[in-house]
């Protein structure tokens, strides 16, 4: 595997500084969300020029880092049509940019049927899933034209909240340019974390062949809340995940999430250790 990190989890600084830190800490790839790691100049749609892409590609290469994910985590089920148009255009701009960057995937979660991107039971209806499929379809068609992979990330509180619903999206769109970001912890919450081994097994069975990359984090239970944290600091057993990666996904990008500057290296060594022992 090629183990990396979310760049906005690295200590604050310019993108150039964050890349230097990621390289020094032993990471091989990065998850880049433009608005979270670049504040000193514009990253609006019109700023995503070929020259900008080539500059970013160059500084990543100088630090021996792949761009595993170009994040565009916006709500493709927003019911406000004016907002949805802007969101869709943002995705198209990211896909265009990714085609020049040589990014692994453009990554996204799957939204909510409200403008606030809030959890509500309506998110889990068949109607909500149909809305998401309808709205993601033109984005995937554009990804096909640009030779880019769009990867959706199932999250238990969003529209695509289970492996089965993710499978339905993949089968309905039926495109090799639509794949999966597998984040096991994002499939869990207070109501199902005790069944995590069964849920992870189902995700691997239903989605494994379409997994483009993997996110790794941990979780703890504090009172009535599930809190995500760095790998190796919580309750997760990664045996199934490591076995899946090792047997089915050679050299896949795996990025750590919810690390802090003070525990990122320890989290990397922890997960690398599980890999080495498997």
C-alpha positions in Angstrom: 0.0 0.0 0.0 0.9 3.7 -0.3 0.2 5.2 3.0 -0.7 8.9 3.1 -2.5 11.6 5.1 -5.1 14.3 4.8 -3.1 17.4 4.2 -5.4 19.6 6.3 -4.6 17.4 9.3 -1.0 18.5 9.1 0.1 21.6 11.1 -1.1 24.9 9.6 1.0 26.5 6.9 1.2 26.9 3.2 0.6 23.9 1.0 4.2 23.8 0.2 5.0 23.6 4.0 2.4 20.9 4.5 3.9 18.8 1.7 7.4 19.1 3.1 6.0 17.9 6.5 4.1 15.0 5.0 7.3 13.9 3.2 9.4 14.3 6.3 6.9 12.2 8.3 7.2 9.3 5.9 3.9 9.6 3.9 3.6 8.6 0.3 0.5 10.4 -0.8 -1.9 13.1 0.3 -5.6 13.9 0.3 -6.0 17.5 -0.9 -9.1 19.6 -0.2 -8.2 22.9 -1.9 -10.2 25.2 0.4 -8.8 23.6 3.5 -5.1 23.8 2.6 -4.8 26.9 0.4 -5.8 30.3 1.8 -3.2 32.7 0.5 -4.7 32.8 -3.1 -7.9 31.9 -4.9 -9.0 28.3 -5.5 -12.3 29.4 -7.2 -13.4 27.5 -10.3 -11.8 30.1 -12.6 -8.5 29.8 -10.7 -8.1 26.1 -11.6 -6.0 26.7 -14.7 -3.6 24.3 -16.4 -0.7 26.3 -15.1 -1.9 26.0 -11.5 -2.4 22.3 -12.0 1.1 21.9 -13.3 2.6 23.9 -10.4 0.8 21.7 -7.9 1.9 18.5 -9.7 5.5 19.7 -9.6 5.6 20.5 -5.9 3.9 17.2 -5.0 6.5 15.4 -7.2 9.3 17.3 -5.5 8.1 15.8 -2.2 7.7 12.3 -3.6 3.9 12.4 -2.9 1.0 11.3 -5.1 -2.3 13.2 -5.0 -4.5 10.4 -3.9 -7.7 12.4 -3.6 -8.8 15.8 -4.8 -11.6 16.4 -2.4 -14.9 18.0 -3.5 -17.2 17.2 -0.6 -20.3 19.2 -1.6 -24.0 18.3 -1.5 -25.2 16.8 -4.8 -28.7 16.4 -3.4 -29.1 20.1 -2.5 -32.8 20.9 -3.2 -32.0 24.6 -4.0 -31.6 24.4 -7.8 -29.4 27.5 -8.0 -27.1 26.1 -5.3 -27.1 22.7 -7.0 -26.0 24.3 -10.3 -23.0 26.0 -8.6 -22.1 22.7 -6.8 -22.3 20.7 -10.0 -20.1 23.2 -11.8 -17.6 23.0 -8.9 -17.4 19.2 -9.4 -16.8 19.7 -13.1 -14.0 22.2 -12.4 -12.4 19.7 -10.0 -12.6 16.9 -12.5 -11.0 19.1 -15.2 -8.3 20.1 -12.8 -7.8 16.4 -11.7 -7.2 15.4 -15.3 -4.2 17.7 -15.5 -3.0 16.9 -12.0 -2.9 13.2 -12.4 -5.0 12.8 -9.3 -6.0 9.3 -8.1 -9.7 10.2 -7.7 -12.0 13.2 -7.2 -13.6 12.3 -3.9 -17.0 13.1 -2.5 -19.5 12.0 0.1 -23.2 11.7 -0.9 -25.1 14.5 0.6 -28.5 15.1 2.2 -31.9 16.2 1.0 -31.6 19.6 2.6 -29.6 22.7 2.2 -27.9 22.4 5.5 -26.3 19.0 4.7 -27.9 17.8 7.9 -28.8 14.3 9.1 -32.5 13.4 8.7 -34.4 10.3 8.1 -35.5 11.5 4.7 -31.8 11.0 3.6 -32.3 7.2 3.8 -35.4 6.9 1.6 -35.5 5.5 -1.9 -36.5 9.0 -3.1 -33.3 10.5 -1.7 -31.2 7.8 -3.4 -32.9 8.5 -6.7 -32.2 12.2 -6.4 -28.5 11.5 -5.7 -28.2 9.1 -8.6 -29.9 11.6 -10.9 -27.6 14.5 -9.9 -24.4 12.5 -9.8 -25.0 11.0 -13.3 -23.9 14.1 -15.3 -20.8 14.5 -13.1 -19.8 10.9 -13.8 -20.4 11.4 -17.6 -18.1 14.4 -17.5 -15.5 12.3 -15.5 -15.7 9.8 -18.4 -14.9 12.5 -20.9 -12.0 13.8 -18.9 -10.6 10.3 -18.0 -11.0 10.9 -14.3 -12.4 8.6 -11.6 -15.1 10.1 -9.3 -15.1 8.1 -6.1 -18.1 8.2 -3.7 -17.6 7.6 0.0 -20.6 5.9 1.8 -21.4 7.5 5.2 -24.0 6.2 7.6 -25.6 9.7 8.1 -25.7 10.6 4.4 -27.8 9.4 1.5 -25.6 6.5 0.5 -25.4 5.2 4.1 -24.9 1.4 3.6 -22.9 -0.8 1.3 -26.1 -2.0 -0.3 -27.1 1.5 -1.3 -23.6 2.2 -2.6 -23.9 -1.0 -4.7 -27.2 0.2 -6.1 -25.6 3.6 -7.2 -22.7 1.8 -8.9 -25.0 -0.6 -10.7 -27.4 2.0 -11.8 -24.8 4.5 -13.1 -22.8 1.5 -14.5 -19.6 3.4 -15.3 -16.0 2.4 -14.7 -15.3 6.1 -13.8 -17.5 5.8 -10.7 -15.8 4.0 -7.9 -15.6 3.8 -4.1 -13.6 5.4 -1.3 -13.8 2.8 1.5 -13.9 4.4 4.9 -15.0 1.7 7.4 -15.5 4.1 10.3 -17.8 6.3 8.2 -20.3 3.4 8.0 -20.6 3.3 11.8 -22.4 5.3 14.4 -23.9 4.7 17.9 -26.7 2.5 16.5 -24.5 0.0 14.7 -20.9 0.2 15.9 -21.2 -3.1 17.8 -21.9 -4.8 14.5 -18.9 -3.3 12.8 -17.2 -6.6 11.8 -20.4 -7.6 9.9 -20.7 -4.2 8.3 -17.1 -4.2 7.2 -17.4 -7.7 5.8 -20.5 -6.7 3.8 -18.7 -3.6 2.4 -15.8 -5.7 1.3 -18.1 -8.3 -0.3 -20.4 -5.8 -2.1 -18.0 -3.0 -3.0 -14.5 -4.5 -2.9 -14.0 -4.8 -6.6 -14.8 -1.1 -7.0 -12.7 0.3 -4.2 -10.3 2.9 -5.6 -8.7 3.9 -2.3 -9.1 3.6 1.5 -9.5 6.0 4.4 -8.3 4.8 7.8 -9.2 6.2 11.2 -10.4 4.9 14.6 -13.2 5.8 17.0 -14.0 5.9 20.7 -17.4 6.1 22.5 -17.8 9.0 24.8 -21.2 9.1 26.6 -23.8 8.9 23.8 -21.5 9.9 21.0 -19.0 8.2 18.7 -15.9 10.2 18.2 -13.5 9.5 15.4 -9.7 9.7 16.1 -6.3 8.6 14.8 -5.6 5.0 13.9 -4.5 3.0 16.9 -6.1 5.2 19.5 -9.6 3.7 19.6 -11.7 0.5 19.3 -11.1 -0.6 15.7 -9.8 -4.0 14.7 -8.3 -3.6 11.3 -7.7 -7.3 10.6 -10.3 -7.6 7.8 -9.3 -4.3 6.2 -5.6 -5.1 6.1 -6.3 -8.6 4.7 -8.5 -7.0 2.0 -5.9 -4.5 1.0 -3.1 -6.9 1.0 -4.9 -9.6 -1.0 -6.9 -7.5 -3.4 -5.5 -3.9 -3.8 -1.7 -3.8 -4.5 -0.1 -0.4 -4.0 -3.5 1.2 -3.3 -3.6 4.7 -1.8 -4.5 4.5 1.9 -4.8 7.9 3.7 -5.0 8.4 7.4 -7.8 10.7 8.8 -8.4 12.5 12.0 -4.7 12.5 13.0 -3.2 15.5 14.8 0.3 16.9 14.2 1.5 15.3 17.3 0.3 11.7 16.6 0.4 11.4 12.8 3.7 9.6 12.7 2.7 7.3 15.5 -0.6 6.5 13.6 1.4 5.8 10.4 3.8 3.5 12.2 0.8 1.7 13.9 -1.0 1.0 10.6 2.2 0.1 8.8 3.0 -2.3 11.6 -0.3 -4.1 11.1 0.5 -4.3 7.4 4.0 -5.7 8.0 2.7 -8.3 10.4 -0.2 -9.5 8.2 
